[in-house]
Amino acid sequence: LLQLDPVTLKIVAQFGDSLTQSLAINPATGEIYVSSGDGIEIFNPTTSTFRHYSNLRVGNMAFAPTGELWAAVWPQRGDVVRFNSKAKPEVMLHFSSPVDSLAFGMTGTKLEGLLFVSNNAGSRRLLPTELIMVDLATLRTVTVGRGGTRGDIVRTNARGQVLLSQSNQ
Protein backbone atom coordinates (compact mmCIF):
# COMPACT_ATOMS: atom_id res chain seq x y z
CA LEU A 1 0.00 0.00 0.00
CA LEU A 2 1.61 3.24 -1.14
CA GLN A 3 0.97 6.80 -0.04
CA LEU A 4 1.69 9.23 -2.86
CA ASP A 5 2.30 12.97 -2.84
CA PRO A 6 -0.74 14.31 -4.72
CA VAL A 7 1.32 16.93 -6.60
CA THR A 8 4.55 15.13 -7.47
CA LEU A 9 3.18 11.55 -7.32
CA LYS A 10 6.35 10.53 -5.49
CA ILE A 11 6.06 7.78 -2.90
CA VAL A 12 5.75 9.31 0.58
CA ALA A 13 5.31 6.08 2.55
CA GLN A 14 4.85 2.36 2.02
CA PHE A 15 2.76 0.10 4.26
CA GLY A 16 2.16 -3.63 4.50
CA ASP A 17 3.43 -6.77 2.85
CA SER A 18 1.79 -9.44 0.70
CA LEU A 19 -1.04 -7.11 -0.32
CA THR A 20 -2.60 -8.20 -3.58
CA GLN A 21 -5.01 -6.58 -5.98
CA SER A 22 -7.84 -4.60 -4.45
CA LEU A 23 -8.81 -1.96 -1.96
CA ALA A 24 -12.01 -0.26 -0.86
CA ILE A 25 -12.40 2.73 1.42
CA ASN A 26 -15.06 2.49 4.09
CA PRO A 27 -17.07 5.70 3.60
CA ALA A 28 -18.15 5.75 7.26
CA THR A 29 -14.68 5.41 8.83
CA GLY A 30 -12.14 6.27 6.14
CA GLU A 31 -10.37 2.98 6.81
CA ILE A 32 -8.90 1.19 3.81
CA TYR A 33 -9.82 -2.47 3.29
CA VAL A 34 -7.05 -4.21 1.35
CA SER A 35 -6.95 -7.71 -0.13
CA SER A 36 -3.95 -9.76 0.90
CA GLY A 37 -2.52 -13.22 0.60
CA ASP A 38 -4.15 -13.90 3.99
CA GLY A 39 -7.59 -12.47 3.18
CA ILE A 40 -8.64 -8.89 3.92
CA GLU A 41 -6.76 -6.42 6.11
CA ILE A 42 -7.98 -3.04 7.37
CA PHE A 43 -5.53 -0.14 7.24
CA ASN A 44 -6.13 2.79 9.58
CA PRO A 45 -4.62 5.86 7.85
CA THR A 46 -4.57 7.83 11.11
CA THR A 47 -2.45 5.32 13.04
CA SER A 48 -0.76 3.70 9.98
CA THR A 49 -1.62 0.27 11.35
CA PHE A 50 -3.29 -2.84 9.98
CA ARG A 51 -5.71 -5.25 11.58
CA HIS A 52 -7.00 -8.49 10.14
CA TYR A 53 -10.62 -8.54 8.94
CA SER A 54 -11.27 -11.85 7.16
CA ASN A 55 -9.44 -14.98 6.01
CA LEU A 56 -11.41 -15.08 2.75
CA ARG A 57 -9.26 -14.14 -0.23
CA VAL A 58 -10.92 -11.68 -2.59
CA GLY A 59 -10.09 -10.11 -5.92
CA ASN A 60 -12.25 -6.99 -5.75
CA MET A 61 -14.26 -5.18 -3.07
CA ALA A 62 -16.87 -2.44 -2.87
CA PHE A 63 -18.96 -0.90 -0.11
CA ALA A 64 -22.71 -0.93 -0.67
CA PRO A 65 -24.59 2.33 -0.08
CA THR A 66 -25.99 0.65 3.06
CA GLY A 67 -22.44 0.22 4.43
CA GLU A 68 -21.79 -3.51 3.96
CA LEU A 69 -18.61 -4.72 2.31
CA TRP A 70 -19.16 -6.90 -0.77
CA ALA A 71 -16.41 -8.78 -2.58
CA ALA A 72 -15.64 -11.06 -5.50
CA VAL A 73 -14.08 -14.27 -4.19
CA TRP A 74 -10.63 -15.10 -5.51
CA PRO A 75 -9.03 -17.28 -6.84
CA GLN A 76 -12.24 -19.32 -7.44
CA ARG A 77 -13.82 -16.15 -8.95
CA GLY A 78 -17.46 -17.21 -9.37
CA ASP A 79 -19.02 -15.97 -6.13
CA VAL A 80 -19.93 -12.53 -4.84
CA VAL A 81 -20.15 -12.31 -1.06
CA ARG A 82 -21.43 -9.79 1.46
CA PHE A 83 -19.80 -9.50 4.88
CA ASN A 84 -22.01 -9.18 7.94
CA SER A 85 -21.20 -7.06 11.00
CA LYS A 86 -19.00 -9.87 12.36
CA ALA A 87 -16.92 -10.04 9.14
CA LYS A 88 -18.53 -13.33 8.13
CA PRO A 89 -19.05 -13.72 4.37
CA GLU A 90 -22.38 -14.79 2.92
CA VAL A 91 -22.61 -15.84 -0.74
CA MET A 92 -25.08 -13.46 -2.37
CA LEU A 93 -24.53 -14.33 -6.04
CA HIS A 94 -22.96 -17.20 -7.95
CA PHE A 95 -21.89 -17.01 -11.59
CA SER A 96 -20.58 -19.71 -13.89
CA SER A 97 -17.95 -17.30 -15.20
CA PRO A 98 -15.07 -15.70 -13.28
CA VAL A 99 -16.11 -12.48 -11.53
CA ASP A 100 -13.60 -9.65 -11.78
CA SER A 101 -15.14 -6.50 -10.35
CA LEU A 102 -18.22 -4.97 -8.72
CA ALA A 103 -19.61 -1.48 -8.41
CA PHE A 104 -22.75 -0.14 -6.80
CA GLY A 105 -24.87 2.50 -8.45
CA MET A 106 -24.45 5.78 -6.61
CA THR A 107 -27.23 7.12 -4.42
CA GLY A 108 -29.27 9.79 -6.17
CA THR A 109 -28.52 8.52 -9.69
CA LYS A 110 -30.60 6.38 -12.03
CA LEU A 111 -28.30 3.50 -11.01
CA GLU A 112 -29.29 3.61 -7.34
CA GLY A 113 -30.29 0.18 -6.04
CA LEU A 114 -28.21 -1.64 -8.64
CA LEU A 115 -24.97 -3.60 -8.52
CA PHE A 116 -22.80 -4.08 -11.60
CA VAL A 117 -20.60 -7.16 -11.92
CA SER A 118 -17.95 -7.66 -14.59
CA ASN A 119 -16.51 -10.98 -15.53
CA ASN A 120 -13.62 -12.16 -17.57
CA ALA A 121 -13.48 -15.06 -19.97
CA GLY A 122 -9.70 -14.86 -19.93
CA SER A 123 -7.50 -16.30 -22.63
CA ARG A 124 -9.60 -19.46 -23.02
CA ARG A 125 -12.65 -17.59 -24.33
CA LEU A 126 -14.97 -20.48 -23.43
CA LEU A 127 -17.52 -18.04 -22.06
CA PRO A 128 -18.31 -14.53 -23.29
CA THR A 129 -17.17 -11.57 -21.22
CA GLU A 130 -20.24 -9.95 -19.68
CA LEU A 131 -21.35 -6.92 -17.72
CA ILE A 132 -24.17 -8.01 -15.42
CA MET A 133 -26.65 -5.74 -13.64
CA VAL A 134 -28.12 -6.92 -10.32
CA ASP A 135 -31.28 -5.53 -8.72
CA LEU A 136 -30.29 -5.35 -5.04
CA ALA A 137 -33.89 -5.65 -3.84
CA THR A 138 -34.46 -9.01 -5.55
CA LEU A 139 -30.93 -10.12 -6.55
CA ARG A 140 -32.26 -10.74 -10.05
CA THR A 141 -29.61 -10.40 -12.73
CA VAL A 142 -29.61 -9.31 -16.35
CA THR A 143 -26.71 -9.18 -18.77
CA VAL A 144 -26.45 -5.62 -20.07
CA GLY A 145 -23.30 -6.10 -22.15
CA ARG A 146 -21.59 -9.07 -23.75
CA GLY A 147 -18.38 -9.48 -25.72
CA GLY A 148 -15.28 -7.35 -25.59
CA THR A 149 -11.84 -8.54 -24.75
CA ARG A 150 -11.62 -8.80 -20.95
CA GLY A 151 -14.19 -7.10 -18.74
CA ASP A 152 -12.08 -6.01 -15.79
CA ILE A 153 -12.72 -3.07 -13.47
CA VAL A 154 -16.25 -1.66 -13.37
CA ARG A 155 -17.11 1.67 -11.72
CA THR A 156 -20.13 3.95 -11.58
CA ASN A 157 -20.10 7.71 -11.28
CA ALA A 158 -22.29 10.56 -10.06
CA ARG A 159 -23.56 11.16 -13.62
CA GLY A 160 -25.23 7.73 -13.57
CA GLN A 161 -22.73 6.15 -15.95
CA VAL A 162 -21.16 2.70 -15.81
CA LEU A 163 -17.47 2.60 -16.75
CA LEU A 164 -15.83 -0.72 -17.69
CA SER A 165 -12.19 -1.29 -18.54
CA GLN A 166 -11.19 -3.76 -21.23
CA SER A 167 -7.75 -5.08 -22.12
CA ASN A 168 -7.57 -2.91 -25.23
CA GLN A 169 -9.60 0.17 -24.27
Backbone as JSON, one array per atom type, in Angstrom:
{
  "sequence": "LLQLDPVTLKIVAQFGDSLTQSLAINPATGEIYVSSGDGIEIFNPTTSTFRHYSNLRVGNMAFAPTGELWAAVWPQRGDVVRFNSKAKPEVMLHFSSPVDSLAFGMTGTKLEGLLFVSNNAGSRRLLPTELIMVDLATLRTVTVGRGGTRGDIVRTNARGQVLLSQSNQ",
  "N": [[0.87, -1.16, 0.0], [0.75, 2.08, -1.01], [1.5, 5.45, -0.19], [1.05, 8.39, -1.87], [2.47, 11.52, -2.9], [0.25, 14.04, -3.68], [0.8, 16.0, -5.58], [3.4, 15.69, -6.76], [3.42, 12.99, -7.18], [5.25, 11.29, -6.08], [6.44, 8.61, -4.04], [5.5, 8.69, -0.72], [5.19, 7.16, 1.57], [5.28, 3.68, 2.48], [3.29, 0.84, 3.12], [2.63, -2.27, 4.71], [2.69, -5.77, 3.61], [2.64, -8.39, 1.23], [0.25, -7.65, 0.09], [-2.42, -7.71, -2.23], [-4.52, -7.33, -4.85], [-6.65, -5.43, -4.58], [-8.55, -2.69, -3.19], [-10.75, -0.99, -0.93], [-12.41, 1.82, 0.28], [-13.81, 2.47, 3.36], [-16.64, 4.3, 3.59], [-17.77, 5.33, 5.91], [-15.84, 5.29, 7.93], [-13.36, 5.88, 6.84], [-11.35, 4.07, 6.79], [-9.14, 1.78, 5.12], [-9.77, -1.01, 3.29], [-8.01, -3.8, 2.37], [-7.08, -6.25, 0.03], [-5.31, -9.28, 0.63], [-2.7, -11.79, 0.72], [-3.5, -13.28, 2.83], [-6.18, -12.84, 3.14], [-8.39, -10.34, 3.97], [-7.33, -7.19, 5.0], [-7.46, -4.41, 7.27], [-6.59, -1.12, 6.95], [-5.68, 1.55, 8.97], [-5.56, 4.84, 8.32], [-4.95, 6.93, 10.01], [-3.48, 5.95, 12.22], [-1.65, 4.45, 10.89], [-1.68, 1.65, 10.9], [-2.38, -1.87, 10.57], [-5.12, -4.18, 10.78], [-6.44, -7.47, 11.01], [-9.17, -8.59, 9.03], [-10.69, -10.57, 7.59], [-10.35, -14.04, 6.65], [-10.97, -14.83, 4.12], [-10.02, -14.87, 0.79], [-10.04, -12.34, -1.64], [-10.75, -10.79, -4.82], [-11.73, -8.34, -5.62], [-13.36, -5.52, -4.17], [-16.14, -3.7, -2.78], [-18.0, -1.12, -1.19], [-21.34, -1.22, -0.24], [-24.09, 1.08, -0.67], [-25.51, 0.94, 1.7], [-23.6, 0.36, 3.55], [-22.4, -2.18, 3.9], [-19.67, -4.4, 3.26], [-18.92, -5.81, 0.17], [-17.67, -8.42, -1.93], [-15.72, -9.95, -4.55], [-14.99, -13.26, -4.75], [-11.79, -14.8, -4.68], [-9.19, -17.11, -5.41], [-11.15, -18.56, -6.81], [-13.3, -17.21, -8.09], [-16.08, -17.12, -8.9], [-18.08, -16.41, -7.16], [-19.93, -13.87, -5.43], [-19.75, -12.17, -2.46], [-21.19, -10.97, 0.63], [-20.27, -9.25, 3.51], [-21.12, -9.69, 6.91], [-21.86, -7.91, 10.0], [-20.05, -9.1, 11.69], [-17.9, -9.73, 10.19], [-18.26, -12.0, 8.7], [-18.53, -13.85, 5.74], [-21.2, -14.06, 3.35], [-22.53, -15.84, 0.72], [-23.88, -14.15, -1.91], [-24.36, -14.04, -4.62], [-23.9, -16.23, -7.37], [-21.93, -17.06, -10.13], [-21.36, -18.62, -13.3], [-19.16, -17.9, -14.63], [-15.88, -16.35, -14.31], [-15.77, -13.86, -11.87], [-14.78, -10.51, -11.94], [-14.98, -7.76, -11.05], [-16.86, -5.38, -9.05], [-19.4, -2.89, -8.71], [-21.38, -0.47, -7.13], [-24.37, 1.24, -7.94], [-24.51, 4.74, -7.65], [-25.99, 6.58, -4.95], [-28.84, 8.58, -5.5], [-28.64, 8.65, -8.24], [-29.68, 7.38, -11.47], [-28.87, 4.81, -11.3], [-29.08, 3.92, -8.76], [-29.63, 1.46, -6.27], [-28.75, -0.65, -7.72], [-26.35, -3.16, -8.62], [-23.34, -3.66, -10.31], [-21.62, -6.13, -12.07], [-18.64, -7.34, -13.34], [-17.21, -9.71, -15.56], [-14.76, -12.1, -16.69], [-13.62, -13.73, -19.37], [-11.11, -14.53, -19.9], [-8.09, -15.91, -21.35], [-8.94, -18.27, -22.47], [-11.48, -18.04, -23.57], [-13.9, -19.48, -23.42], [-16.31, -18.75, -22.39], [-18.44, -15.93, -22.9], [-17.33, -12.57, -22.25], [-18.95, -10.6, -19.87], [-21.06, -7.89, -18.77], [-22.91, -7.54, -15.98], [-25.99, -6.67, -14.55], [-27.41, -6.21, -11.38], [-30.32, -6.3, -9.51], [-30.62, -5.01, -6.43], [-32.68, -5.29, -4.6], [-34.04, -7.64, -5.24], [-32.12, -9.41, -6.1], [-32.1, -10.3, -8.67], [-30.7, -10.87, -11.89], [-29.41, -9.41, -14.91], [-27.93, -9.54, -18.06], [-26.23, -6.87, -19.35], [-24.34, -6.19, -21.13], [-22.25, -7.79, -23.52], [-19.44, -9.56, -24.72], [-16.47, -8.08, -26.03], [-13.05, -7.75, -24.9], [-11.76, -8.34, -22.33], [-13.53, -8.02, -19.67], [-12.87, -6.02, -17.02], [-12.22, -3.94, -14.53], [-15.01, -2.4, -13.1], [-16.84, 0.57, -12.65], [-19.02, 3.06, -11.24], [-20.42, 6.36, -11.69], [-21.18, 9.72, -10.49], [-22.74, 10.82, -12.44], [-24.4, 8.89, -13.27], [-23.37, 6.93, -14.9], [-21.92, 3.9, -16.17], [-18.75, 2.6, -16.06], [-16.39, 0.64, -17.7], [-13.46, -1.19, -17.82], [-11.43, -2.59, -20.4], [-9.2, -4.95, -21.95], [-8.08, -3.75, -24.14], [-9.0, -1.17, -24.27]],
  "CA": [[0.0, 0.0, 0.0], [1.61, 3.24, -1.14], [0.97, 6.8, -0.04], [1.69, 9.23, -2.86], [2.3, 12.97, -2.84], [-0.74, 14.31, -4.72], [1.32, 16.93, -6.6], [4.55, 15.13, -7.47], [3.18, 11.55, -7.32], [6.35, 10.53, -5.49], [6.06, 7.78, -2.9], [5.75, 9.31, 0.58], [5.31, 6.08, 2.55], [4.85, 2.36, 2.02], [2.76, 0.1, 4.26], [2.16, -3.63, 4.5], [3.43, -6.77, 2.85], [1.79, -9.44, 0.7], [-1.04, -7.11, -0.32], [-2.6, -8.2, -3.58], [-5.01, -6.58, -5.98], [-7.84, -4.6, -4.45], [-8.81, -1.96, -1.96], [-12.01, -0.26, -0.86], [-12.4, 2.73, 1.42], [-15.06, 2.49, 4.09], [-17.07, 5.7, 3.6], [-18.15, 5.75, 7.26], [-14.68, 5.41, 8.83], [-12.14, 6.27, 6.14], [-10.37, 2.98, 6.81], [-8.9, 1.19, 3.81], [-9.82, -2.47, 3.29], [-7.05, -4.21, 1.35], [-6.95, -7.71, -0.13], [-3.95, -9.76, 0.9], [-2.52, -13.22, 0.6], [-4.15, -13.9, 3.99], [-7.59, -12.47, 3.18], [-8.64, -8.89, 3.92], [-6.76, -6.42, 6.11], [-7.98, -3.04, 7.37], [-5.53, -0.14, 7.24], [-6.13, 2.79, 9.58], [-4.62, 5.86, 7.85], [-4.57, 7.83, 11.11], [-2.45, 5.32, 13.04], [-0.76, 3.7, 9.98], [-1.62, 0.27, 11.35], [-3.29, -2.84, 9.98], [-5.71, -5.25, 11.58], [-7.0, -8.49, 10.14], [-10.62, -8.54, 8.94], [-11.27, -11.85, 7.16], [-9.44, -14.98, 6.01], [-11.41, -15.08, 2.75], [-9.26, -14.14, -0.23], [-10.92, -11.68, -2.59], [-10.09, -10.11, -5.92], [-12.25, -6.99, -5.75], [-14.26, -5.18, -3.07], [-16.87, -2.44, -2.87], [-18.96, -0.9, -0.11], [-22.71, -0.93, -0.67], [-24.59, 2.33, -0.08], [-25.99, 0.65, 3.06], [-22.44, 0.22, 4.43], [-21.79, -3.51, 3.96], [-18.61, -4.72, 2.31], [-19.16, -6.9, -0.77], [-16.41, -8.78, -2.58], [-15.64, -11.06, -5.5], [-14.08, -14.27, -4.19], [-10.63, -15.1, -5.51], [-9.03, -17.28, -6.84], [-12.24, -19.32, -7.44], [-13.82, -16.15, -8.95], [-17.46, -17.21, -9.37], [-19.02, -15.97, -6.13], [-19.93, -12.53, -4.84], [-20.15, -12.31, -1.06], [-21.43, -9.79, 1.46], [-19.8, -9.5, 4.88], [-22.01, -9.18, 7.94], [-21.2, -7.06, 11.0], [-19.0, -9.87, 12.36], [-16.92, -10.04, 9.14], [-18.53, -13.33, 8.13], [-19.05, -13.72, 4.37], [-22.38, -14.79, 2.92], [-22.61, -15.84, -0.74], [-25.08, -13.46, -2.37], [-24.53, -14.33, -6.04], [-22.96, -17.2, -7.95], [-21.89, -17.01, -11.59], [-20.58, -19.71, -13.89], [-17.95, -17.3, -15.2], [-15.07, -15.7, -13.28], [-16.11, -12.48, -11.53], [-13.6, -9.65, -11.78], [-15.14, -6.5, -10.35], [-18.22, -4.97, -8.72], [-19.61, -1.48, -8.41], [-22.75, -0.14, -6.8], [-24.87, 2.5, -8.45], [-24.45, 5.78, -6.61], [-27.23, 7.12, -4.42], [-29.27, 9.79, -6.17], [-28.52, 8.52, -9.69], [-30.6, 6.38, -12.03], [-28.3, 3.5, -11.01], [-29.29, 3.61, -7.34], [-30.29, 0.18, -6.04], [-28.21, -1.64, -8.64], [-24.97, -3.6, -8.52], [-22.8, -4.08, -11.6], [-20.6, -7.16, -11.92], [-17.95, -7.66, -14.59], [-16.51, -10.98, -15.53], [-13.62, -12.16, -17.57], [-13.48, -15.06, -19.97], [-9.7, -14.86, -19.93], [-7.5, -16.3, -22.63], [-9.6, -19.46, -23.02], [-12.65, -17.59, -24.33], [-14.97, -20.48, -23.43], [-17.52, -18.04, -22.06], [-18.31, -14.53, -23.29], [-17.17, -11.57, -21.22], [-20.24, -9.95, -19.68], [-21.35, -6.92, -17.72], [-24.17, -8.01, -15.42], [-26.65, -5.74, -13.64], [-28.12, -6.92, -10.32], [-31.28, -5.53, -8.72], [-30.29, -5.35, -5.04], [-33.89, -5.65, -3.84], [-34.46, -9.01, -5.55], [-30.93, -10.12, -6.55], [-32.26, -10.74, -10.05], [-29.61, -10.4, -12.73], [-29.61, -9.31, -16.35], [-26.71, -9.18, -18.77], [-26.45, -5.62, -20.07], [-23.3, -6.1, -22.15], [-21.59, -9.07, -23.75], [-18.38, -9.48, -25.72], [-15.28, -7.35, -25.59], [-11.84, -8.54, -24.75], [-11.62, -8.8, -20.95], [-14.19, -7.1, -18.74], [-12.08, -6.01, -15.79], [-12.72, -3.07, -13.47], [-16.25, -1.66, -13.37], [-17.11, 1.67, -11.72], [-20.13, 3.95, -11.58], [-20.1, 7.71, -11.28], [-22.29, 10.56, -10.06], [-23.56, 11.16, -13.62], [-25.23, 7.73, -13.57], [-22.73, 6.15, -15.95], [-21.16, 2.7, -15.81], [-17.47, 2.6, -16.75], [-15.83, -0.72, -17.69], [-12.19, -1.29, -18.54], [-11.19, -3.76, -21.23], [-7.75, -5.08, -22.12], [-7.57, -2.91, -25.23], [-9.6, 0.17, -24.27]],
  "C": [[0.91, 1.22, 0.0], [0.84, 4.52, -0.87], [1.75, 7.68, -0.98], [1.48, 10.7, -2.55], [1.35, 13.34, -3.97], [-0.25, 15.25, -5.83], [2.41, 16.27, -7.43], [4.38, 13.66, -7.83], [4.35, 10.69, -6.84], [5.82, 9.75, -4.28], [6.48, 8.47, -1.6], [6.0, 8.23, 1.63], [4.8, 4.79, 1.91], [4.45, 1.55, 3.24], [2.41, -1.31, 3.83], [3.07, -4.48, 3.66], [2.42, -7.82, 2.39], [0.38, -8.95, 0.39], [-1.2, -7.42, -1.79], [-3.25, -7.18, -4.5], [-6.15, -5.61, -5.76], [-7.86, -3.84, -3.14], [-10.16, -1.28, -2.08], [-11.96, 0.6, 0.39], [-13.79, 2.74, 2.07], [-15.52, 3.94, 4.2], [-17.43, 6.22, 4.99], [-16.94, 6.03, 8.15], [-13.42, 5.95, 8.17], [-11.06, 5.2, 6.15], [-10.31, 2.33, 5.43], [-8.85, -0.33, 3.96], [-8.98, -2.93, 2.1], [-7.02, -5.73, 1.26], [-5.5, -8.1, 0.06], [-3.89, -11.25, 0.65], [-3.17, -13.99, 1.74], [-5.62, -13.56, 4.1], [-7.77, -10.99, 2.99], [-8.07, -8.26, 5.19], [-7.4, -5.04, 6.09], [-6.82, -2.13, 7.77], [-6.17, 1.12, 7.8], [-5.16, 3.89, 9.17], [-4.19, 6.84, 8.94], [-3.42, 7.26, 11.92], [-1.41, 4.57, 12.22], [-0.59, 2.26, 10.42], [-2.66, -0.58, 10.62], [-3.91, -3.7, 11.06], [-6.39, -6.21, 10.62], [-8.53, -8.44, 10.19], [-11.23, -9.9, 8.63], [-10.19, -12.72, 6.53], [-9.79, -15.25, 4.56], [-10.6, -14.22, 1.78], [-10.23, -13.6, -1.28], [-10.11, -10.97, -3.66], [-10.56, -8.68, -6.11], [-13.26, -6.77, -4.64], [-14.96, -3.87, -3.35], [-17.82, -2.34, -1.67], [-20.31, -0.55, -0.72], [-23.13, 0.41, -0.06], [-25.1, 2.15, 1.34], [-24.85, 0.36, 4.04], [-21.78, -1.13, 4.48], [-20.69, -3.63, 2.9], [-19.01, -5.93, 1.48], [-17.84, -7.19, -1.47], [-16.6, -9.91, -3.57], [-14.59, -12.02, -4.97], [-12.98, -14.57, -5.2], [-9.79, -16.15, -4.8], [-10.15, -18.05, -7.53], [-13.04, -18.45, -8.42], [-15.22, -16.33, -9.49], [-18.47, -16.63, -8.41], [-18.82, -14.51, -5.76], [-20.49, -12.69, -3.44], [-20.41, -10.95, -0.44], [-20.98, -10.15, 2.86], [-20.79, -8.9, 5.87], [-21.21, -8.37, 8.96], [-20.1, -7.77, 11.77], [-17.93, -10.35, 11.38], [-17.08, -11.44, 8.58], [-19.12, -13.15, 6.73], [-20.27, -14.59, 4.14], [-22.44, -14.71, 1.4], [-23.95, -15.22, -1.14], [-25.41, -13.82, -3.82], [-23.5, -15.36, -6.46], [-23.08, -17.13, -9.47], [-21.04, -18.15, -12.1], [-19.3, -19.2, -14.55], [-17.17, -16.57, -14.1], [-15.44, -14.23, -13.08], [-14.82, -11.69, -11.33], [-13.85, -8.46, -10.86], [-16.61, -6.23, -10.05], [-18.25, -3.49, -8.41], [-21.09, -1.24, -8.16], [-23.13, 1.18, -7.47], [-24.91, 3.52, -7.33], [-25.84, 6.27, -6.23], [-27.56, 8.43, -5.14], [-29.12, 9.77, -7.68], [-29.53, 7.49, -10.16], [-30.1, 4.96, -11.78], [-28.46, 3.08, -9.55], [-30.06, 2.3, -7.2], [-29.8, -0.94, -6.95], [-26.76, -1.95, -8.3], [-24.54, -4.04, -9.91], [-21.63, -5.02, -11.36], [-19.97, -7.4, -13.28], [-17.32, -9.04, -14.44], [-15.53, -11.05, -16.67], [-13.48, -13.58, -18.09], [-12.02, -15.48, -20.03], [-9.23, -15.3, -21.3], [-8.2, -17.48, -23.27], [-10.82, -19.12, -23.87], [-13.76, -18.64, -24.43], [-16.32, -19.84, -23.15], [-17.36, -16.59, -22.51], [-18.08, -13.64, -22.07], [-18.49, -10.82, -21.1], [-20.18, -8.86, -18.62], [-22.77, -7.24, -17.26], [-24.71, -6.97, -14.44], [-27.49, -6.56, -12.66], [-29.05, -5.94, -9.61], [-31.05, -5.93, -7.26], [-31.51, -5.74, -4.22], [-34.27, -7.1, -4.03], [-33.3, -9.95, -5.84], [-31.13, -10.76, -7.93], [-31.17, -10.11, -10.9], [-30.04, -10.31, -14.19], [-28.27, -8.9, -16.96], [-27.0, -7.92, -19.58], [-25.39, -5.38, -21.14], [-22.6, -7.43, -22.29], [-20.56, -8.87, -24.86], [-17.21, -8.7, -25.17], [-14.15, -8.31, -25.3], [-11.69, -9.15, -23.35], [-12.29, -7.79, -20.05], [-13.47, -7.12, -17.41], [-12.73, -5.1, -14.76], [-13.97, -2.33, -13.92], [-16.42, -0.62, -12.26], [-18.37, 2.4, -12.18], [-19.73, 5.35, -11.15], [-21.37, 8.49, -10.95], [-23.18, 11.01, -11.21], [-24.45, 9.99, -14.03], [-24.68, 6.89, -14.71], [-22.04, 4.92, -15.35], [-19.9, 2.71, -16.68], [-16.85, 1.21, -16.6], [-14.53, -0.73, -18.46], [-12.14, -2.6, -19.31], [-9.69, -3.83, -21.44], [-7.22, -4.19, -23.25], [-8.23, -1.54, -25.28], [-10.11, 0.55, -22.89]]
}
